[in-house]
Every structure is written in structure tokens, then in C-alpha cells.
């Protein structure tokens, strides 16, 4: 049997990014053959990825890339199980490469993105590179969603601390305005652009809630109706982009700001890390203890 030296372990670790003990075990299994050891680690990574697939990944980052002419933009959400993993250098490098590859190919869907080559000179797809990252980090990593917007007019984007991302398309070429509106959307979280974009079902639902609250006041019906209409109007403006006070100047609404510039928002997309994912409480101390006992 070939003697596994520290230099061999070091070389395998540098080539794969996997921990020293895993590299040593892989080299022992491969009888010192470096390429075979890499295959061993990749197979182990596939098994680990499959094992992690059922875990909840609700942390991570939002990343945005845009072409130089500001006419095509891509936004992705990449998830991890913990915030600690999202700060890992390997994770950050993966996310940066994903958006770089996506914007270069002008990928429009998550499916297209996953099948792209990860990097120049790298035969892996992004999907395979994501799988391999599980081996390095030891957590479930998921490229959860991606959205692309293409426009004949300038697009705006804003990413807040990698946690919230927004893409905005305006009817007019005005990059600074588009960026300001994107920043506003990140902060104020509107659900639609205009009040009329709200569904009748949503308005009726809120109206029923307001009615139940108002009836407890014991006031006359005609006064109750005025109270309810006032609350409905307030509600509609609060969740409609054009009715919201502009975050950089609350004295004007976003609608006023757009009108002054002779522009309108034709579409927007807002991502927030982990939104819509039911987070599970994980006792990592208990998990580690269970693993230790299982290895005894």
C-alpha cells in the first residue's frame, strides 16, 4: 500500500477544497492515486448532496448582474442552511461565478442557468458545481430561483446587504431614477405598481376585516361606510408602489416622482432571502453530539 504523505494530502486539498481528513481517507482508498482520489471525493459529494437534499436551506444571498448597456439584468437567490456558510469564501465565489456565467449567456430561466458551463476551462455545469460545493461546505446549497429582465430602456437594480434584491424596468431611459425606485422597493416592499393592479379578492378580504373591526365601535352605518372606505384607500396606497411616500423624500409619492420625470414603472421584481420558506429549528449541538456517538 502506498504511504500517504502530508504533501499528497495538501495537494488534494488544494485541488478540491475538501477537508484534510476527507482528503487523507480518499487517498488511502485510492492507494495514493491523485485522480482516483478526486473521483472518490466527488462520489462522496454526490452522496452527501443527496443526503442534504431534504434539509431546509433558508439562508444565503441575493446577487445581481447587469450588462454594460443596462438593458439586460439577472438576479438569483442562492441558499444555504446557515448564515455562517453564506459568508464562506467558497460560497461567495460560487455565487459570483453563477451570475457572471448567467449574464454572459443571457440566461433567462433557472433551468437554463443550471445547465450552463460553470466557468471557462471547467467542464462542469453550474448544477454540478453546486453539488460539489456541498462537499466543501458540508451544508445543503441550493440555487433556488433566478429572474432575468431585458428592456429597450434602461433597467435599475439595487441589492441591500445581499439579503434583498430588486430589478426595475422603466418606460424611459433614466438609470438614476430606476436605481432610486429599486432602492425604494427594497425598503417599502410594494405588492403591485398601481392600485388597480390589486385583485378584487384581496380588496374584499381587507374590507371584510375592516368591517368587522368597525362594527365593534357601535357607530351608525353611514359613518362606518366612510371609515371603511378611508381604510381601504389607505391600505391600497400602502401596498401600491405609486401611492407610497418616496423613501428619499416622503413629501412626494413615488407616483409623483415618476410623473415629474415623465416616466412610469412597467415591471419590477423583488427577492428577499428565504421568503416563503418554512424554516426549521435545528439544534446543531445535538446534531454534532449524535454524530460523535454514532462514530464511537
C-alpha positions as CSV (number, residue, x, y, z in Angstrom):
1,X,0.0,0.0,0.0
2,X,1.3,3.5,-0.9
3,X,2.3,5.7,2.0
4,X,0.1,8.8,2.1
5,X,2.3,11.8,2.8
6,X,1.3,15.2,4.1
7,X,2.3,16.7,0.7
8,X,-0.1,14.5,-1.1
9,X,-2.9,15.4,1.3
10,X,-2.0,19.1,0.9
11,X,-2.1,18.8,-2.9
12,X,-5.5,17.1,-2.9
13,X,-6.9,19.6,-0.6
14,X,-5.7,22.5,-2.7
15,X,-7.2,20.9,-5.8
16,X,-10.6,20.1,-4.3
17,X,-11.1,22.4,-1.3
18,X,-12.2,19.4,0.8
19,X,-11.0,19.0,4.5
20,X,-7.7,17.3,5.3
21,X,-9.2,14.2,6.9
22,X,-11.5,13.5,4.0
23,X,-8.6,14.0,1.6
24,X,-6.4,11.6,3.5
25,X,-9.2,8.9,3.5
26,X,-9.8,9.4,-0.2
27,X,-6.1,9.0,-0.9
28,X,-6.0,5.8,1.2
29,X,-9.0,4.4,-0.6
30,X,-7.3,5.3,-4.0
31,X,-4.0,3.8,-2.9
32,X,-2.3,7.2,-3.4
33,X,-3.6,7.8,-6.9
34,X,-4.5,11.5,-7.1
35,X,-7.0,11.4,-9.9
36,X,-8.8,8.4,-8.4
37,X,-8.9,10.2,-5.0
38,X,-10.6,13.1,-6.7
39,X,-13.2,10.8,-8.1
40,X,-13.7,9.3,-4.6
41,X,-14.3,12.7,-3.2
42,X,-16.7,13.6,-6.0
43,X,-18.8,10.5,-5.4
44,X,-18.8,11.2,-1.7
45,X,-20.0,14.7,-2.6
46,X,-22.9,13.3,-4.6
47,X,-23.9,11.1,-1.7
48,X,-23.7,14.0,0.7
49,X,-25.7,16.2,-1.6
50,X,-28.4,13.6,-1.8
51,X,-28.4,13.2,1.9
52,X,-28.7,17.0,2.4
53,X,-31.4,17.4,-0.2
54,X,-34.2,17.1,2.3
55,X,-32.7,19.8,4.6
56,X,-34.1,23.3,4.8
57,X,-31.9,26.0,3.2
58,X,-33.4,29.4,4.1
59,X,-30.2,31.5,4.5
60,X,-28.0,32.7,1.7
61,X,-27.6,35.7,-0.6
62,X,-29.3,37.6,-3.4
63,X,-26.9,38.5,-6.3
64,X,-27.5,40.8,-9.3
65,X,-25.6,41.2,-12.6
66,X,-26.3,43.6,-15.5
67,X,-24.9,44.1,-18.9
68,X,-22.8,47.2,-19.6
69,X,-25.6,48.9,-21.5
70,X,-28.1,48.4,-18.6
71,X,-30.5,46.6,-20.9
72,X,-30.3,43.0,-19.5
73,X,-30.3,42.1,-15.9
74,X,-30.1,38.8,-14.0
75,X,-31.0,38.3,-10.3
76,X,-30.5,35.0,-8.4
77,X,-31.1,33.6,-4.9
78,X,-28.6,31.0,-3.7
79,X,-29.5,29.4,-0.4
80,X,-27.5,27.7,2.4
81,X,-28.6,26.2,5.7
82,X,-26.8,28.7,7.8
83,X,-25.7,32.3,7.6
84,X,-22.2,31.1,8.5
85,X,-22.0,29.1,5.3
86,X,-23.3,32.1,3.3
87,X,-20.2,34.0,4.4
88,X,-17.8,31.3,3.4
89,X,-15.3,32.3,0.7
90,X,-16.2,29.2,-1.4
91,X,-19.9,30.1,-1.3
92,X,-19.3,33.7,-2.3
93,X,-17.0,32.7,-5.1
94,X,-19.7,30.2,-6.4
95,X,-22.4,32.9,-6.4
96,X,-20.2,35.4,-8.2
97,X,-19.4,32.9,-10.9
98,X,-23.0,31.9,-11.3
99,X,-24.2,35.4,-12.1
100,X,-21.1,36.1,-14.2
101,X,-21.9,33.0,-16.3
102,X,-25.6,33.8,-16.4
103,X,-25.1,37.4,-17.6
104,X,-22.6,36.3,-20.2
105,X,-25.0,33.8,-21.7
106,X,-28.1,35.9,-21.1
107,X,-29.8,33.1,-19.3
108,X,-33.5,33.8,-18.8
109,X,-34.6,30.9,-16.6
110,X,-33.3,28.9,-13.6
111,X,-33.2,25.8,-15.8
112,X,-31.0,27.5,-18.4
113,X,-28.7,28.8,-15.7
114,X,-28.2,25.4,-14.1
115,X,-27.1,23.8,-17.4
116,X,-24.5,26.5,-18.3
117,X,-20.8,25.7,-18.0
118,X,-19.7,26.9,-14.6
119,X,-16.5,28.6,-15.8
120,X,-14.2,28.8,-18.8
121,X,-12.0,25.7,-18.8
122,X,-14.3,24.0,-16.4
123,X,-16.4,21.2,-17.9
124,X,-18.9,21.1,-15.0
125,X,-22.3,22.6,-15.3
126,X,-23.4,25.1,-12.7
127,X,-25.7,22.4,-11.3
128,X,-22.7,20.1,-10.8
129,X,-20.5,22.8,-9.3
130,X,-23.3,23.4,-6.8
131,X,-23.3,19.8,-5.9
132,X,-19.6,19.8,-5.5
133,X,-19.9,22.8,-3.2
134,X,-21.9,20.7,-0.8
135,X,-18.8,18.6,-0.3
136,X,-16.6,21.6,0.6
137,X,-19.1,23.4,2.9
138,X,-21.0,20.4,4.3
139,X,-24.4,22.0,4.0
140,X,-27.2,21.9,1.6
141,X,-26.6,24.6,-1.1
142,X,-29.5,25.4,-3.4
143,X,-29.7,27.7,-6.4
144,X,-33.3,28.4,-5.6
145,X,-34.6,30.9,-8.2
146,X,-33.4,33.3,-11.0
147,X,-35.1,36.0,-13.0
148,X,-34.0,38.0,-16.0
149,X,-35.3,41.2,-17.4
150,X,-34.5,42.6,-20.8
151,X,-35.5,46.0,-22.0
152,X,-35.0,48.6,-24.7
153,X,-34.9,51.2,-22.0
154,X,-32.5,51.3,-19.0
155,X,-33.0,49.0,-16.1
156,X,-32.4,49.7,-12.5
157,X,-31.2,47.4,-9.7
158,X,-30.5,47.5,-6.0
159,X,-29.1,44.9,-3.7
160,X,-29.2,45.5,0.1
161,X,-26.5,43.6,2.0
162,X,-27.1,40.6,-0.2
163,X,-30.4,40.0,1.6
164,X,-32.8,41.9,-0.6
165,X,-32.6,42.4,-4.4
166,X,-34.7,44.4,-6.8
167,X,-34.9,44.8,-10.6
168,X,-36.9,47.7,-12.1
169,X,-37.9,48.4,-15.7
170,X,-38.9,52.0,-16.6
171,X,-40.7,53.3,-19.7
172,X,-37.9,55.8,-20.1
173,X,-34.1,55.8,-20.2
174,X,-33.2,57.1,-16.7
175,X,-30.7,54.9,-14.9
176,X,-30.6,57.0,-11.8
177,X,-34.3,57.2,-11.4
178,X,-34.6,53.4,-12.0
179,X,-32.0,52.8,-9.3
180,X,-33.8,55.1,-6.8
181,X,-37.1,53.4,-7.4
182,X,-35.4,50.0,-7.0
183,X,-34.0,51.2,-3.6
184,X,-37.5,52.3,-2.6
185,X,-39.0,49.0,-3.5
186,X,-36.3,47.2,-1.4
187,X,-37.3,49.3,1.6
188,X,-41.0,49.6,1.2
189,X,-42.0,46.2,-0.3
190,X,-44.9,47.2,-2.5
191,X,-47.1,44.3,-3.9
192,X,-48.2,46.0,-7.1
193,X,-47.4,49.0,-9.2
194,X,-50.9,50.6,-9.4
195,X,-53.9,50.3,-7.1
196,X,-55.9,48.9,-10.0
197,X,-53.5,46.0,-10.2
198,X,-54.8,44.7,-6.8
199,X,-57.2,41.8,-7.1
200,X,-60.8,42.3,-6.2
201,X,-60.5,39.3,-3.8
202,X,-57.7,41.0,-1.8
203,X,-59.7,44.2,-1.5
204,X,-62.8,42.3,-0.4
205,X,-60.9,40.4,2.1
206,X,-59.4,43.5,3.7
207,X,-62.9,45.2,3.5
208,X,-64.4,42.3,5.5
209,X,-61.7,42.7,8.1
210,X,-62.2,46.4,8.4
211,X,-66.0,46.0,8.6
212,X,-65.7,43.5,11.5
213,X,-63.4,45.9,13.3
214,X,-65.6,49.0,12.6
215,X,-68.8,47.3,13.7
216,X,-67.4,46.9,17.2
217,X,-67.4,50.7,17.6
218,X,-71.2,50.9,17.6
219,X,-71.2,53.9,15.2
220,X,-74.0,54.5,12.6
221,X,-73.9,52.6,9.3
222,X,-73.2,55.7,7.2
223,X,-70.2,56.6,9.3
224,X,-69.0,53.0,9.3
225,X,-69.0,53.0,5.5
226,X,-67.0,56.2,5.4
227,X,-64.5,54.8,7.9
228,X,-64.1,51.6,5.9
229,X,-63.6,53.5,2.6
230,X,-60.9,55.6,4.2
231,X,-59.1,52.5,5.5
232,X,-59.4,50.7,2.1
233,X,-57.9,53.8,0.3
234,X,-55.0,53.9,2.9
235,X,-54.4,50.1,2.5
236,X,-54.4,50.4,-1.3
237,X,-51.8,53.2,-1.2
238,X,-49.6,51.4,1.3
239,X,-49.1,48.4,-0.9
240,X,-49.2,50.1,-4.3
241,X,-45.8,51.5,-5.5
242,X,-47.1,54.7,-7.0
243,X,-49.1,55.6,-3.8
244,X,-46.2,55.1,-1.3
245,X,-44.2,58.1,0.0
246,X,-40.8,58.0,-1.6
247,X,-38.2,56.8,0.9
248,X,-35.6,59.5,0.0
249,X,-38.3,62.3,0.1
250,X,-41.5,61.3,2.0
251,X,-43.1,64.6,1.0
252,X,-43.7,63.2,-2.5
253,X,-45.1,59.8,-3.6
254,X,-43.3,57.5,-6.0
255,X,-46.1,58.2,-8.4
256,X,-45.4,62.0,-8.2
257,X,-41.7,61.3,-8.6
258,X,-42.3,59.3,-11.8
259,X,-44.7,61.8,-13.2
260,X,-42.2,64.7,-12.7
261,X,-39.7,62.6,-14.8
262,X,-42.2,61.7,-17.4
263,X,-41.7,58.0,-16.7
264,X,-43.6,55.0,-15.4
265,X,-42.6,51.7,-13.9
266,X,-43.5,48.9,-16.4
267,X,-42.4,46.0,-14.1
268,X,-40.4,45.1,-11.1
269,X,-39.2,42.0,-9.2
270,X,-38.2,41.9,-5.6
271,X,-36.3,38.9,-4.0
272,X,-35.7,38.5,-0.3
273,X,-33.5,35.7,1.1
274,X,-35.6,32.8,2.4
275,X,-39.0,34.4,1.7
276,X,-41.7,31.7,1.5
277,X,-39.5,29.0,3.0
278,X,-40.7,27.5,6.3
279,X,-37.6,27.5,8.5
280,X,-37.0,24.5,10.7
281,X,-35.3,24.9,14.1
282,X,-32.1,22.9,14.1
283,X,-30.2,22.0,17.2
284,X,-26.7,21.8,15.8
285,X,-25.2,21.0,19.2
286,X,-27.4,17.9,19.5
287,X,-26.7,17.0,15.9
288,X,-22.9,17.1,16.5
289,X,-23.3,15.0,19.7
290,X,-25.4,12.5,17.8
291,X,-22.7,12.2,15.1
292,X,-20.0,11.8,17.7
293,X,-21.9,9.0,19.4
294,X,-22.5,7.4,16.0
295,X,-18.8,7.3,15.3
296,X,-17.9,5.7,18.6
